[in-house]
Amino acid sequence: MIFNNGSDRDPVSAPAPAPAPASSSPQSEPSARSSPDHASARTGSPPATPKVSASPSATDPSDVDLAAPAGYAEAVKTMWGLAPAPCNQDEQQLVDLDDGMSKVEALVKGDLIGVAKDPGGAELLYWPDSCNDSNNYKLRALPNTRVGLLRAGLPKSFESCEAASRTGFGPLGLLDSYEREGRGFAEGAALCSVTDQGAVSMALIENIDDSSDEASVSGTLYVWPKKS
């Protein structure tokens, strides 16, 4: 069975800055009726506190440089994610970073877990080394693929992602928070790949949920297709 993690594959460009707010007249002054401080003085309640970002480590889309170099089309935006089937179903998940498509591949007796029979252009595979321990769940790059991790806090662009794709990505236990942190697999980071179609893809890690025995990951996927 095949799942599409995103269908809004529209080209996107770097977001334009928001227009500056209109300046108020020098003669205008806030009235006591509209002032929050005056209102709190009358009611005895403290003024409202400013909102704080719930996830300061996550990558804001505006922080991504979507400029495309010569030879590549402008970036296409979609979604990607990992949500494996239960181990007792003997299935593993494959993710194609050209388009965010994922599929579940059934295993049969004698198959090697962690080796896809038909990768179909996928770059990532998610499945445990064994079904005996939930901590064995591993995410790995498939053989003969080019995948690497771009850490949180580093610039997110075509150039940085293409460079990160050369670093390699070995098996990672997603349910082990210490292993994830040590490897830099965190919200705000990205998995980067030069795919089998020659595209450069950047899979942002925007949400990690390890509250159950089957960790899941999701985020925005930006793909710079190679011009033919």
Steps between C-alpha positions, in 0.01 A plus 500: 500500500618847415445819695553852380621719788429821310317616190565876504799471272500864391820685425590734783733792520672678785235690701491878460536715813176623652410865424596750770208612719355840426640767728258670733445875505739692734200667662315174573528357849345179640187568700454371853202298377708300248820467705562148646686655797207726585261206467706285734520788748120517510441125524802408711606230250858497362561600138504217246838336453644470148474163326814287495588258221414145605791347307800735473718223353269428208585638158273780387429477124618860470845384615540279192683648201313363198722653231578253223845494336558468125387164368222454757133601501350700784421303813182294526336474841320194635499288819680189621471275802574172675224295659600132503266206518508289818789258505276195522369579152845431350505818292747781445452855373683653203509876435585659164650846554427605142136555588436392860322182390515208743407137466486201730679188385404161640774260604487125450680226686870509420512871407766714663337769711638839403558406135232604252411255225375775272617849611330660200715813525454540877782644710389413853392179671344474847472165677643328807795261495275258689151490647623407846576850624318823414831686535625320190297718267752642254487767232771461238602610153462226243816362335635698204313815601639838596346622828635709788383704797499881510500600866261748661633855507696466176389690187232318303565547129573307180875532553503394865265209435696375199817507711331322794378222270862387458547421870303171504226381731538172688231317702343717769273383782215751502362389837833569672497873580867493606604346170287749308649796685853368458453467126327837468168353390275763656220739419656776292744267322450351152577185307662592169542291189608507140239260366514240226337758271776753569280728710620656824245445776478643850266319740450728799452326835217703651333248731628192684253294700652220709217473749415144390691190393505624140673835461375722219657798323349759267586828332519707184691368200667739256627355171713676239447294181785480253419660165510259209 
